[in-house]
């Protein structure tokens, strides 16, 4: 999307677009922000015109210029062309009490808000699922040296900041390092139930008869 039409300037710090209010912000540019070009040296971008930050690539936000080229905001962004954020004034949508989400601007705002909420939730879940010293887990993938069998119940006895962060111990004293994806966190109650089930298996009729031979 090239320069926007229908942007109304309320003041130097407030604009309206598609009936929604945007206010000037000094923070980093975000997806769905509106940009006002303040410099005539930006290629294929008109000074004083407004542009929608409509894409995110390689972790960098960008917009489409008047020649339909994609421009990343920053240096060496990986886009077709780059543009310095310092040459733009950034306006961000102000949330109102009512939402219809019938326009592109409204849709962008909703998407960005949901992304922020999802990122916060994922961070919280990751923190809750992280193993700590003393936690119990089930081995669901090979450990580093494959010293502990698949399905074994283990306890975390040491952690570090490496890519293989968990040093775990299985019943019998066997120890090995394991990646996060190799372990499934268990509550103490779940670990107790699983260990009791393993003990019960040792006393099946078949196991007892085999041991007696």
Phi and psi restraints in degrees (value plus and minus 20) as a CYANA .aco file:
   2 UNK   PHI     -99.3   -59.3
   2 UNK   PSI    -176.6  -136.6
   3 UNK   PHI     -78.9   -38.9
   3 UNK   PSI     125.4   165.4
   4 UNK   PHI    -105.7   -65.7
   4 UNK   PSI     127.9   167.9
   5 UNK   PHI    -131.9   -91.9
   5 UNK   PSI     132.5   172.5
   6 UNK   PHI      67.6   107.6
   6 UNK   PSI      -8.2    31.8
   7 UNK   PHI    -100.7   -60.7
   7 UNK   PSI     106.1   146.1
   8 UNK   PHI    -124.8   -84.8
   8 UNK   PSI     105.0   145.0
   9 UNK   PHI    -108.1   -68.1
   9 UNK   PSI      94.3   134.3
  10 UNK   PHI    -105.8   -65.8
  10 UNK   PSI     -63.8   -23.8
  11 UNK   PHI    -175.9  -135.9
  11 UNK   PSI    -197.8  -157.8
  12 UNK   PHI     -84.9   -44.9
  12 UNK   PSI     -40.4    -0.4
  13 UNK   PHI    -134.8   -94.8
  13 UNK   PSI     -20.1    19.9
  14 UNK   PHI    -156.0  -116.0
  14 UNK   PSI     113.4   153.4
  15 UNK   PHI    -153.2  -113.2
  15 UNK   PSI     145.8   185.8
  16 UNK   PHI    -148.8  -108.8
  16 UNK   PSI     119.8   159.8
  17 UNK   PHI    -164.3  -124.3
  17 UNK   PSI     106.6   146.6
  18 UNK   PHI      33.9    73.9
  18 UNK   PSI      16.3    56.3
  19 UNK   PHI      60.6   100.6
  19 UNK   PSI     -15.2    24.8
  20 UNK   PHI    -132.1   -92.1
  20 UNK   PSI     131.8   171.8
  21 UNK   PHI    -115.8   -75.8
  21 UNK   PSI     114.8   154.8
  22 UNK   PHI    -145.6  -105.6
  22 UNK   PSI     119.4   159.4
  23 UNK   PHI    -140.3  -100.3
  23 UNK   PSI     128.0   168.0
  24 UNK   PHI     -82.2   -42.2
  24 UNK   PSI     117.8   157.8
  25 UNK   PHI    -154.3  -114.3
  25 UNK   PSI     129.1   169.1
  26 UNK   PHI    -118.6   -78.6
  26 UNK   PSI     -23.2    16.8
  27 UNK   PHI     -95.0   -55.0
  27 UNK   PSI     154.0   194.0
  28 UNK   PHI     -79.2   -39.2
  28 UNK   PSI     127.8   167.8
  29 UNK   PHI     -86.6   -46.6
  29 UNK   PSI     117.1   157.1
  30 UNK   PHI    -142.5  -102.5
  30 UNK   PSI     140.7   180.7
  31 UNK   PHI     -74.8   -34.8
  31 UNK   PSI     113.2   153.2
  32 UNK   PHI      61.0   101.0
  32 UNK   PSI     -17.0    23.0
  33 UNK   PHI     -89.6   -49.6
  33 UNK   PSI     140.6   180.6
  34 UNK   PHI    -126.3   -86.3
  34 UNK   PSI     119.7   159.7
  35 UNK   PHI    -134.1   -94.1
  35 UNK   PSI     115.8   155.8
  36 UNK   PHI    -129.6   -89.6
  36 UNK   PSI     101.4   141.4
  37 UNK   PHI     -93.2   -53.2
  37 UNK   PSI     106.7   146.7
  38 UNK   PHI    -131.7   -91.7
  38 UNK   PSI      -7.0    33.0
  39 UNK   PHI    -162.2  -122.2
  39 UNK   PSI     113.2   153.2
  40 UNK   PHI    -106.9   -66.9
  40 UNK   PSI     -13.2    26.8
  41 UNK   PHI    -116.2   -76.2
  41 UNK   PSI     -21.4    18.6
  42 UNK   PHI     -99.0   -59.0
  42 UNK   PSI      99.8   139.8
  43 UNK   PHI     -80.9   -40.9
  43 UNK   PSI     115.8   155.8
  44 UNK   PHI      35.5    75.5
  44 UNK   PSI      10.3    50.3
  45 UNK   PHI    -154.9  -114.9
  45 UNK   PSI     109.2   149.2
  46 UNK   PHI    -108.1   -68.1
  46 UNK   PSI     111.2   151.2
  47 UNK   PHI     -82.8   -42.8
  47 UNK   PSI     111.7   151.7
  48 UNK   PHI      70.4   110.4
  48 UNK   PSI     -31.4     8.6
  49 UNK   PHI    -104.5   -64.5
  49 UNK   PSI     140.1   180.1
  50 UNK   PHI    -130.1   -90.1
  50 UNK   PSI     126.0   166.0
  51 UNK   PHI    -157.4  -117.4
  51 UNK   PSI     124.9   164.9
  52 UNK   PHI    -113.2   -73.2
  52 UNK   PSI     110.1   150.1
  53 UNK   PHI     -94.8   -54.8
  53 UNK   PSI      78.9   118.9
  54 UNK   PHI    -132.5   -92.5
  54 UNK   PSI     -14.1    25.9
  55 UNK   PHI    -171.6  -131.6
  55 UNK   PSI     138.2   178.2
  56 UNK   PHI    -155.9  -115.9
  56 UNK   PSI      98.3   138.3
  57 UNK   PHI    -154.0  -114.0
  57 UNK   PSI     120.7   160.7
  58 UNK   PHI      36.2    76.2
  58 UNK   PSI       5.7    45.7
  59 UNK   PHI      58.3    98.3
  59 UNK   PSI      -8.2    31.8
  60 UNK   PHI    -142.1  -102.1
  60 UNK   PSI     115.4   155.4
  61 UNK   PHI    -100.2   -60.2
  61 UNK   PSI     135.2   175.2
  62 UNK   PHI    -177.7  -137.7
  62 UNK   PSI     158.5   198.5
  63 UNK   PHI    -165.5  -125.5
  63 UNK   PSI     151.6   191.6
  64 UNK   PHI    -122.8   -82.8
  64 UNK   PSI     108.8   148.8
  65 UNK   PHI    -105.3   -65.3
  65 UNK   PSI    -193.9  -153.9
  66 UNK   PHI     -93.7   -53.7
  66 UNK   PSI     -29.0    11.0
  67 UNK   PHI    -124.8   -84.8
  67 UNK   PSI      -3.1    36.9
  68 UNK   PHI      44.4    84.4
  68 UNK   PSI       2.4    42.4
  69 UNK   PHI    -114.4   -74.4
  69 UNK   PSI     126.7   166.7
  70 UNK   PHI    -105.3   -65.3
  70 UNK   PSI     109.9   149.9
  71 UNK   PHI    -141.3  -101.3
  71 UNK   PSI     104.0   144.0
  72 UNK   PHI    -106.7   -66.7
  72 UNK   PSI     124.9   164.9
  73 UNK   PHI    -110.8   -70.8
  73 UNK   PSI      81.0   121.0
  74 UNK   PHI     124.6   164.6
  74 UNK   PSI    -183.3  -143.3
  75 UNK   PHI    -133.0   -93.0
  75 UNK   PSI     119.1   159.1
  76 UNK   PHI      31.3    71.3
  76 UNK   PSI      31.0    71.0
  77 UNK   PHI     -99.6   -59.6
  77 UNK   PSI     -39.2     0.8
  78 UNK   PHI      74.8   114.8
  78 UNK   PSI     -27.4    12.6
  79 UNK   PHI     -96.5   -56.5
  79 UNK   PSI     156.4   196.4
  80 UNK   PHI     -78.4   -38.4
  80 UNK   PSI     -64.0   -24.0
  81 UNK   PHI    -160.1  -120.1
  81 UNK   PSI     139.9   179.9
  82 UNK   PHI    -131.0   -91.0
  82 UNK   PSI     139.7   179.7
  83 UNK   PHI    -165.8  -125.8
  83 UNK   PSI     114.7   154.7
  84 UNK   PHI     -95.8   -55.8
  84 UNK   PSI     106.9   146.9
  85 UNK   PHI     -79.3   -39.3
  85 UNK   PSI     -43.3    -3.3
  86 UNK   PHI     -89.0   -49.0
  86 UNK   PSI     -32.2     7.8
  87 UNK   PHI    -115.2   -75.2
  87 UNK   PSI      -8.9    31.1
  88 UNK   PHI    -153.2  -113.2
  88 UNK   PSI     131.7   171.7
  89 UNK   PHI    -118.9   -78.9
  89 UNK   PSI     113.9   153.9
  90 UNK   PHI    -122.1   -82.1
  90 UNK   PSI     111.0   151.0
  91 UNK   PHI    -139.8   -99.8
  91 UNK   PSI     116.5   156.5
  92 UNK   PHI    -140.4  -100.4
  92 UNK   PSI     121.4   161.4
  93 UNK   PHI     -81.5   -41.5
  93 UNK   PSI     114.5   154.5
  94 UNK   PHI    -117.6   -77.6
  94 UNK   PSI     104.6   144.6
  95 UNK   PHI     -90.1   -50.1
  95 UNK   PSI     113.1   153.1
  96 UNK   PHI    -128.3   -88.3
  96 UNK   PSI     155.1   195.1
  97 UNK   PHI     -92.7   -52.7
  97 UNK   PSI     -46.8    -6.8
  98 UNK   PHI    -139.3   -99.3
  98 UNK   PSI     123.4   163.4
  99 UNK   PHI    -153.8  -113.8
  99 UNK   PSI     113.3   153.3
 100 UNK   PHI    -129.1   -89.1
 100 UNK   PSI     -47.9    -7.9
 101 UNK   PHI      32.9    72.9
 101 UNK   PSI      23.4    63.4
 102 UNK   PHI    -120.1   -80.1
 102 UNK   PSI     -31.5     8.5
 103 UNK   PHI    -133.9   -93.9
 103 UNK   PSI     150.4   190.4
 104 UNK   PHI     -82.6   -42.6
 104 UNK   PSI     -61.3   -21.3
 105 UNK   PHI     -81.3   -41.3
 105 UNK   PSI     -62.6   -22.6
 106 UNK   PHI     -83.7   -43.7
 106 UNK   PSI     -62.7   -22.7
 107 UNK   PHI     -84.2   -44.2
 107 UNK   PSI     -62.8   -22.8
 108 UNK   PHI     -79.9   -39.9
 108 UNK   PSI     -63.1   -23.1
 109 UNK   PHI     -81.8   -41.8
 109 UNK   PSI     -64.3   -24.3
 110 UNK   PHI     -83.8   -43.8
 110 UNK   PSI     -64.3   -24.3
 111 UNK   PHI     -80.7   -40.7
 111 UNK   PSI     -66.0   -26.0
 112 UNK   PHI     -84.8   -44.8
 112 UNK   PSI     -60.1   -20.1
 113 UNK   PHI     -85.1   -45.1
 113 UNK   PSI     -63.0   -23.0
 114 UNK   PHI     -86.0   -46.0
 114 UNK   PSI     -55.6   -15.6
 115 UNK   PHI     -82.8   -42.8
 115 UNK   PSI     -62.1   -22.1
 116 UNK   PHI     -83.9   -43.9
 116 UNK   PSI     -63.2   -23.2
 117 UNK   PHI     -84.6   -44.6
 117 UNK   PSI     -60.7   -20.7
 118 UNK   PHI     -86.4   -46.4
 118 UNK   PSI     -61.9   -21.9
 119 UNK   PHI     -81.8   -41.8
 119 UNK   PSI     -60.3   -20.3
 120 UNK   PHI     -85.2   -45.2
 120 UNK   PSI     -61.6   -21.6
 121 UNK   PHI     -86.2   -46.2
 121 UNK   PSI     -62.9   -22.9
 122 UNK   PHI     -82.5   -42.5
 122 UNK   PSI     -59.7   -19.7
 123 UNK   PHI     -83.8   -43.8
 123 UNK   PSI     -60.0   -20.0
 124 UNK   PHI     -87.3   -47.3
 124 UNK   PSI     -61.7   -21.7
 125 UNK   PHI     -86.4   -46.4
 125 UNK   PSI     -59.0   -19.0
 126 UNK   PHI     -83.3   -43.3
 126 UNK   PSI     -59.3   -19.3
 127 UNK   PHI     -86.3   -46.3
 127 UNK   PSI     -60.6   -20.6
 128 UNK   PHI     -89.4   -49.4
 128 UNK   PSI     -52.8   -12.8
 129 UNK   PHI    -107.1   -67.1
 129 UNK   PSI     -30.3     9.7
 130 UNK   PHI     -85.4   -45.4
 130 UNK   PSI     119.2   159.2
 131 UNK   PHI    -104.7   -64.7
 131 UNK   PSI     125.6   165.6
 132 UNK   PHI    -145.6  -105.6
 132 UNK   PSI     144.7   184.7
 133 UNK   PHI     -77.2   -37.2
 133 UNK   PSI     109.2   149.2
 134 UNK   PHI      80.3   120.3
 134 UNK   PSI     -35.7     4.3
 135 UNK   PHI     -93.2   -53.2
 135 UNK   PSI     136.6   176.6
 136 UNK   PHI    -124.0   -84.0
 136 UNK   PSI     131.6   171.6
 137 UNK   PHI    -174.9  -134.9
 137 UNK   PSI     142.6   182.6
 138 UNK   PHI    -129.8   -89.8
 138 UNK   PSI     115.9   155.9
 139 UNK   PHI     -97.1   -57.1
 139 UNK   PSI      98.0   138.0
 140 UNK   PHI    -135.6   -95.6
 140 UNK   PSI     -26.1    13.9
 141 UNK   PHI    -165.4  -125.4
 141 UNK   PSI     142.6   182.6
 142 UNK   PHI     -76.1   -36.1
 142 UNK   PSI     118.0   158.0
 143 UNK   PHI     -97.0   -57.0
 143 UNK   PSI     155.5   195.5
 144 UNK   PHI     -76.6   -36.6
 144 UNK   PSI     -70.0   -30.0
 145 UNK   PHI    -120.0   -80.0
 145 UNK   PSI     -14.8    25.2
 146 UNK   PHI      37.4    77.4
 146 UNK   PSI      14.5    54.5
 147 UNK   PHI    -105.1   -65.1
 147 UNK   PSI     -36.9     3.1
 148 UNK   PHI    -134.3   -94.3
 148 UNK   PSI     111.8   151.8
 149 UNK   PHI     -89.7   -49.7
 149 UNK   PSI     136.1   176.1
 150 UNK   PHI     -83.1   -43.1
 150 UNK   PSI     114.4   154.4
 151 UNK   PHI      70.2   110.2
 151 UNK   PSI     -27.0    13.0
 152 UNK   PHI     -86.7   -46.7
 152 UNK   PSI     128.9   168.9
 153 UNK   PHI    -113.9   -73.9
 153 UNK   PSI     106.3   146.3
 154 UNK   PHI    -149.1  -109.1
 154 UNK   PSI     144.7   184.7
 155 UNK   PHI    -144.0  -104.0
 155 UNK   PSI     118.6   158.6
 156 UNK   PHI     -97.4   -57.4
 156 UNK   PSI     104.8   144.8
 157 UNK   PHI    -134.8   -94.8
 157 UNK   PSI     -31.4     8.6
 158 UNK   PHI    -180.5  -140.5
 158 UNK   PSI     127.9   167.9
 159 UNK   PHI    -156.1  -116.1
 159 UNK   PSI     136.4   176.4
 160 UNK   PHI    -166.2  -126.2
 160 UNK   PSI    -192.4  -152.4
 161 UNK   PHI    -120.3   -80.3
 161 UNK   PSI      -3.3    36.7
 162 UNK   PHI    -101.7   -61.7
 162 UNK   PSI    -199.5  -159.5
 163 UNK   PHI     -96.5   -56.5
 163 UNK   PSI     -32.2     7.8
 164 UNK   PHI    -143.2  -103.2
 164 UNK   PSI      59.2    99.2
 165 UNK   PHI    -106.5   -66.5
 165 UNK   PSI     -29.0    11.0
 166 UNK   PHI    -134.6   -94.6
 166 UNK   PSI     104.0   144.0
 167 UNK   PHI    -121.5   -81.5
 167 UNK   PSI      96.6   136.6
 168 UNK   PHI    -141.6  -101.6
 168 UNK   PSI     139.3   179.3
 169 UNK   PHI    -149.1  -109.1
 169 UNK   PSI     111.6   151.6
 170 UNK   PHI    -118.3   -78.3
 170 UNK   PSI     142.7   182.7
 171 UNK   PHI     -74.1   -34.1
 171 UNK   PSI     116.7   156.7
 172 UNK   PHI      79.7   119.7
 172 UNK   PSI     -29.0    11.0
 173 UNK   PHI      71.6   111.6
 173 UNK   PSI     -16.6    23.4
 174 UNK   PHI     -90.4   -50.4
 174 UNK   PSI     111.4   151.4
 175 UNK   PHI    -145.3  -105.3
 175 UNK   PSI     131.8   171.8
 176 UNK   PHI    -185.9  -145.9
 176 UNK   PSI     141.4   181.4
 177 UNK   PHI    -108.8   -68.8
 177 UNK   PSI     132.1   172.1
 178 UNK   PHI    -166.8  -126.8
 178 UNK   PSI     127.8   167.8
 179 UNK   PHI     -99.4   -59.4
 179 UNK   PSI     146.5   186.5
 180 UNK   PHI     -81.1   -41.1
 180 UNK   PSI     -60.7   -20.7
 181 UNK   PHI     -91.6   -51.6
 181 UNK   PSI     -30.5     9.5
 182 UNK   PHI    -108.2   -68.2
 182 UNK   PSI     -27.5    12.5
 183 UNK   PHI    -144.6  -104.6
 183 UNK   PSI     120.1   160.1
 184 UNK   PHI    -133.0   -93.0
 184 UNK   PSI      97.9   137.9
 185 UNK   PHI     -84.9   -44.9
 185 UNK   PSI     118.4   158.4
 186 UNK   PHI    -144.9  -104.9
 186 UNK   PSI     129.1   169.1
 187 UNK   PHI     -96.7   -56.7
 187 UNK   PSI     140.5   180.5
 188 UNK   PHI     -75.0   -35.0
 188 UNK   PSI     -57.2   -17.2
 189 UNK   PHI     -85.9   -45.9
 189 UNK   PSI     -61.7   -21.7
 190 UNK   PHI     -85.7   -45.7
 190 UNK   PSI     -60.6   -20.6
 191 UNK   PHI     -84.5   -44.5
 191 UNK   PSI     -61.9   -21.9
 192 UNK   PHI     -81.7   -41.7
 192 UNK   PSI     -64.7   -24.7
 193 UNK   PHI     -81.8   -41.8
 193 UNK   PSI     -62.9   -22.9
 194 UNK   PHI     -86.3   -46.3
 194 UNK   PSI     -60.4   -20.4
 195 UNK   PHI     -86.9   -46.9
 195 UNK   PSI     -59.4   -19.4
 196 UNK   PHI     -84.2   -44.2
 196 UNK   PSI     -57.3   -17.3
 197 UNK   PHI     -84.2   -44.2
 197 UNK   PSI     -58.0   -18.0
 198 UNK   PHI     -86.0   -46.0
 198 UNK   PSI     -58.5   -18.5
 199 UNK   PHI     -84.9   -44.9
 199 UNK   PSI     -62.6   -22.6
 200 UNK   PHI     -79.9   -39.9
 200 UNK   PSI     -57.0   -17.0
 201 UNK   PHI     -84.2   -44.2
 201 UNK   PSI     -47.5    -7.5
 202 UNK   PHI     -90.5   -50.5
 202 UNK   PSI     -36.6     3.4
 203 UNK   PHI    -134.9   -94.9
 203 UNK   PSI       4.9    44.9
 204 UNK   PHI     -91.5   -51.5
 204 UNK   PSI     140.4   180.4
 205 UNK   PHI     -78.7   -38.7
 205 UNK   PSI     -59.4   -19.4
 206 UNK   PHI     -85.4   -45.4
 206 UNK   PSI     -62.7   -22.7
 207 UNK   PHI     -85.5   -45.5
 207 UNK   PSI     -61.2   -21.2
 208 UNK   PHI     -86.1   -46.1
 208 UNK   PSI     -62.7   -22.7
 209 UNK   PHI     -84.5   -44.5
 209 UNK   PSI     -58.1   -18.1
 210 UNK   PHI     -86.8   -46.8
 210 UNK   PSI     -59.6   -19.6
 211 UNK   PHI     -88.4   -48.4
 211 UNK   PSI     -47.3    -7.3
 212 UNK   PHI    -100.0   -60.0
 212 UNK   PSI     -37.2     2.8
